[in-house]
Amino acid sequence: MRQLLLILLLLIVTAAPLQAAPNIVFILADDLSWSDLGCYGHPYHQTPHLDRLAEEGMRFTQAYAPAPICSASRAAILTGKTPARLHFEFVTKSDPGGQDFDVPLQSPPFTLDLPLSERTMGEALSECGYTTGFFGKWHVSRHHQGYLGWSPTHGPLEQGFAEGDSDFGSHPYVYGKKKGLKSTPVKEGDFPLDTLVDKATGFLNRHQDEPFFLYLSQYYVHDPVHSRSESLIEKYRKLIPEGSKEIRVEYAAMVETLDHLVGRVLSELDRLDLADDTLVVFLSDNGGHPNYTTNAPLRGSKWNLYEGGIRVPMIARWPGRIEAGVECDVPVHGCDLLPTFRDVADQPRNGADGVSLLPLMAGQVVDVNRSQPLVWHFPYYHPEKKFADCPEEIGVGDFVTSQTRPHSAIRSGNWKLIQFYEEDRVELYDLANDLAEQHDLSAEHPDKARELRRELNAYLKQVEARLPQRRQARP
């Protein structure tokens, strides 16, 4: 009898299905403003699929990109390390060099490739037993055989991703490869066919029976700004106030196209009956481009460390684990995603500059306990062309590209300090009462300014951050 019981117990144990690890889908938008989505209050842009994602999950109101510019932000997200620590603070180039124009400081030389020694999301999740796929914009290594071409030595397939494709999809980048496409409108009511999302959803289908990590790195809504959907153009001509530049109409069409593409991924998860077993995270890599969109009520834009350059939309959905329709006001950061995904894979480990957000998402805690401060570091000038022709003042929602000069920033609680290197000065803001960063409180609260400046510089020293240097006088 005892032997029979043991046999029955063994049969029950072996017949019981193992608890499959949850899937992870990470969608990264390009240059999407914090205020560009309907669920973040935009009065004209229509984004029903992302709004649905927020209704079914958690919408973060104080999420931050690691940098105000593409390559630096993407490298930090991939590794869980800030640009200051990585020494990757600007955009990659095709060739080595540095900025060379008439400005007071010399910025560090360009970083061309994310080192292979850096451990990425792809490598971490592969080690956790996930099938990994990367589709879209890499942009953390030098361009190969054309703009944004994946490096054969430093691309995603060399840094932990088993599958992937750099296909431009329906983004206007593809016009350079398909002559005449730009002037070919799509059918009334349709969106352009998108081969990038076709390939990403193909990945979901191929790996639906095993734990997968899909990193869909969109090119939308980065310029060039254009839409082949005439019905979208006509709709937004009616919605956007008269007198606005036509580029805002085209941009709105691109935002809705991005939303449509996100919706295709969500629909595929539904069709495959995978939605309940999948954590979906949506994020933008930096603030919006000021020539095409407003970051208001935030000051600044892509390229600078005012809130408009680094505060971004972030939404997470995981049915049964994340309560539907909730907002999170805790400051979180792109460097938090790698440790979060490891935690989802049941191998929790904090990153160098990030922490797992899983307890926060699950409602188990009301804040996160950081060992490293929230720091941003941008030791460069922008724009690199016609810098002197741009206005010095960085405004709020003015649709103007202003001068950005080398600076760093730190946030502690509701306090934020920005350090400017040219004049060796700081600005201090209370974000709880001054979201638009209009009232510099450094003179009124000198003790707080000194405290945060010490903390910022201690971190920069700890990670051996590259700082801009005073130029020698030109002969």
GIUR-V511782 format. One record per backbone hydrogen bond with DSSP energy under -0.5 kcal/mol. NH is the residue of the N-H (numbers start at 0). CO is the residue of the C=O. E is the energy in kcal/mol with one decimal. If there is no record, write none. Layout:
BEGIN
nh->{NH NH}
co->{CO CO}
e->{E E}
END
This chain:
BEGIN
nh->{4 5 6 7 8 9 10 11 12 13 14 15 19 22 23 24 25 26 26 27 27 28 28 29 30 33 35 39 40 41 46 50 51 52 53 54 55 56 57 58 59 59 60 61 62 63 64 72 73 74 75 76 77 78 79 80 85 86 87 102 105 106 109 111 113 114 117 119 120 122 123 124 125 126 127 128 129 130 131 132 133 134 135 136 143 148 154 157 158 160 161 161 162 164 170 173 174 175 176 177 180 183 184 185 189 194 197 198 199 200 201 202 203 204 205 206 207 209 212 213 214 214 215 215 216 216 217 217 221 225 229 232 233 234 235 236 237 238 239 243 247 248 248 249 250 251 252 253 254 255 256 257 258 259 260 261 262 263 264 265 266 267 268 269 270 271 272 273 274 276 277 278 279 279 280 281 282 283 284 286 288 291 292 297 299 301 302 303 307 308 309 309 310 311 313 314 315 316 320 321 322 322 324 324 325 325 327 331 333 335 336 338 339 340 341 342 343 344 345 346 350 352 360 361 362 363 364 369 373 374 375 377 381 388 389 394 396 401 402 403 406 407 408 409 410 411 414 415 416 417 418 419 419 420 421 424 426 428 430 430 432 433 436 439 440 440 444 445 448 449 450 451 452 453 454 455 456 457 458 459 460 461 462 463 464 466 468 470}
co->{0 1 2 3 4 5 6 7 8 9 10 11 17 276 211 278 213 24 280 25 215 26 282 219 28 310 32 36 37 36 44 46 47 48 49 50 51 53 315 325 57 313 327 327 311 331 309 68 69 70 71 72 73 74 75 75 81 82 82 100 468 104 96 109 139 112 114 117 77 158 119 120 121 122 123 125 124 210 129 212 162 214 164 216 148 145 150 154 155 155 131 159 131 133 167 170 171 172 173 173 177 180 182 227 186 192 193 194 195 196 197 198 199 200 201 202 204 206 130 23 132 212 25 213 134 214 27 215 218 223 227 228 229 230 231 232 233 234 235 240 244 244 245 245 246 247 248 249 250 251 252 253 254 255 256 257 258 259 260 261 262 263 264 265 266 267 269 268 268 273 274 22 277 316 24 314 26 312 28 308 30 288 288 294 394 287 67 300 298 305 305 306 306 62 59 281 57 279 317 317 320 360 53 56 56 322 58 61 63 332 333 334 335 336 337 338 339 340 342 341 353 79 356 357 359 358 358 367 410 372 408 406 403 385 386 392 394 399 390 381 377 418 375 416 373 414 411 428 409 426 407 417 424 405 405 419 417 415 413 428 429 429 433 437 427 438 440 442 444 445 446 447 448 449 450 451 452 453 454 455 456 457 458 460 459 464 105 103}
e->{-2.4 -2.0 -2.0 -2.5 -2.5 -2.3 -2.2 -2.1 -2.4 -2.5 -1.7 -1.4 -0.7 -2.7 -2.4 -2.9 -3.2 -0.5 -2.9 -0.5 -2.2 -0.6 -3.3 -2.8 -0.6 -0.5 -1.6 -1.1 -1.9 -2.3 -0.6 -2.3 -2.1 -2.1 -2.1 -2.2 -1.9 -0.8 -3.4 -2.6 -0.6 -2.7 -2.6 -0.7 -0.5 -1.5 -3.1 -1.9 -2.7 -2.6 -1.8 -2.3 -2.3 -1.6 -2.5 -0.7 -2.5 -1.7 -1.5 -1.8 -3.8 -0.6 -2.8 -0.5 -2.4 -0.5 -1.7 -0.6 -0.9 -0.6 -2.7 -2.8 -1.9 -2.0 -0.7 -1.7 -2.5 -2.4 -0.6 -2.5 -2.4 -2.6 -2.8 -2.5 -1.0 -2.2 -0.8 -1.4 -1.1 -2.2 -0.8 -0.5 -1.4 -1.3 -1.8 -2.7 -1.7 -1.1 -1.5 -1.5 -1.9 -2.0 -0.7 -2.1 -2.6 -0.5 -1.5 -2.0 -2.2 -2.8 -1.7 -1.7 -1.5 -2.0 -2.4 -1.6 -0.9 -1.6 -2.8 -2.6 -2.8 -0.6 -2.8 -0.7 -2.7 -0.8 -2.0 -0.9 -1.8 -0.7 -1.0 -1.9 -2.5 -2.0 -2.5 -1.8 -1.2 -1.3 -2.7 -1.6 -1.6 -0.7 -0.7 -2.0 -2.4 -2.2 -1.8 -1.8 -2.3 -2.2 -1.9 -2.6 -2.2 -2.3 -2.2 -2.2 -2.4 -1.6 -1.4 -2.3 -2.6 -1.9 -2.1 -2.0 -2.8 -2.2 -1.5 -3.2 -0.9 -1.2 -1.3 -2.7 -0.6 -2.7 -2.6 -2.8 -2.1 -0.9 -1.8 -2.2 -0.6 -1.6 -2.0 -2.2 -2.8 -2.1 -2.4 -2.1 -3.2 -2.2 -0.8 -0.7 -3.0 -2.2 -0.6 -2.0 -2.3 -2.5 -2.4 -2.8 -0.5 -0.6 -0.6 -0.6 -1.7 -0.7 -2.4 -1.9 -1.5 -2.3 -1.4 -0.6 -1.8 -3.0 -2.1 -1.9 -2.3 -1.8 -1.8 -2.7 -1.4 -2.0 -3.0 -2.4 -1.2 -2.6 -1.0 -0.9 -0.8 -0.9 -2.5 -2.6 -2.0 -0.8 -1.5 -0.7 -0.5 -0.7 -2.6 -3.2 -2.4 -2.1 -2.6 -2.2 -2.1 -2.8 -2.1 -2.3 -2.5 -2.6 -3.0 -0.5 -3.0 -1.9 -0.5 -1.5 -2.1 -2.8 -2.8 -0.8 -1.2 -1.4 -1.8 -0.6 -3.4 -0.5 -2.4 -0.5 -2.2 -2.6 -2.4 -2.5 -2.2 -2.4 -2.2 -2.8 -2.5 -2.1 -2.0 -2.4 -2.2 -2.4 -2.2 -1.1 -2.9 -0.5 -2.4 -2.3}
END
